[in-house]
Amino acid sequence: MPEKNQSIEEPNNGPILGEELLRKIAEHPCYDKKAQHKYGRIHLAVAPKCNIQCNFCVREFDCVNESRPGVTSKVLTPEEALEKTKQILAEYPFIKVVAIAGPGDPLANDATFETFELIRKEFPEVTLCMSTNGLLLPEKLQDMLRVGVSTLTVTVNAIDPEIQAKIVDHIVYHGEVYRGVEAAEIQIKNQLQGIKAAVDAGIVVKVNTVLTPGINDKHVVEIARKLNELGVYIMNVMPLINQGAFADIEPPTAEERKAVQEACEPYVMQMRHCRQCRADAYGLLAQDMSQMSEERRKVIKIQTKEDMEKAREILEKNGKEEV
């Protein structure tokens, strides 16, 4: 069961937000604990290229039975992503967020912005969301604002270059490959500058931090303090999925993760209901329909239509009573 998480009605150390952004947060299953049971999201897997190699990341494009970041059954073109969005929003109107979260880094793929332009033109009312490693965030922010991104997740695993250098094997930045502390310094600088600029521009920012025992577990609270300074809305401390170069590291226990979250909570609100979604997930957080059978999806579709009919009947009844 998800642990307790704050909602937008409760106080936090984040920025003061306007009415429209508060509405989007209230409909975003990752940003508000109440939204996770009522509203869904769709991830459009249009961004295969990545410009960093994390030691815990293994990207697979055809792995139906796995549920983790970086996994998708198919990489879509922007046009395919639009058609998929049309179909899913028509069938499941509780989905309010359209996001791009991989399987690589969205900012390293032109298809990200082409897709968002198509989605925004067709569905101006949906919330456009993105997840990124932040390496290109300062230089791509204006493109994000142009296409209408209003909620953003940045993965920040360290603000100390010595620690970050243990987490990332290398980065590719402006055509050059960087490793070690030099790579870490570039990425951290761009992440922090980009987050501050995004917050100042009115984007609601969530930060993901992968809790990696023996590497950054004692450092995460320092990240939280920095996020408080930057005006980040919410932080998601995610347990390591031990694979790739980190296959031999034991993931944190639930108790260890909870202790880190509690240490960070005085500085930034904590998300405690993350499902570490696939790059092509859609539906409610706890009900990823990308991995369901067609029969199960049909049941959910029928339930959705029945709920809509009930809602219409109540609205019509209330309207007649008011008259």
Secondary structure, 3 states (H helix, E strand, C coil): CCCCCCCCCCCCCCCCCCHHHHHHHHCCCCCCCCHHHCCEEEECCCECCCCEEECCCCCECCCCCCCCCCECCCCCCHHHHHHHHHHHHHHCCCEEEEEECCECCHHHCHHHHHHHHHHHHHCCCCEEEEEECCCCHHHHHHHHHHHCEEEEEEECCCCCHHHHHHHEEEEEECCEEEEHHHHHHHHHHHHHHHHHHHHHCCCEEEEEEEECCCCCCCCHHHHHHHHHHHCCCEEEEEECCCCHHHCCCCCCCHHHHHHHHHHHCCCCEECCCCCCCCCCCEEECCEEHHHCCHHHHHHHHHHHHHHHHHHHHHHHHHHHHHC
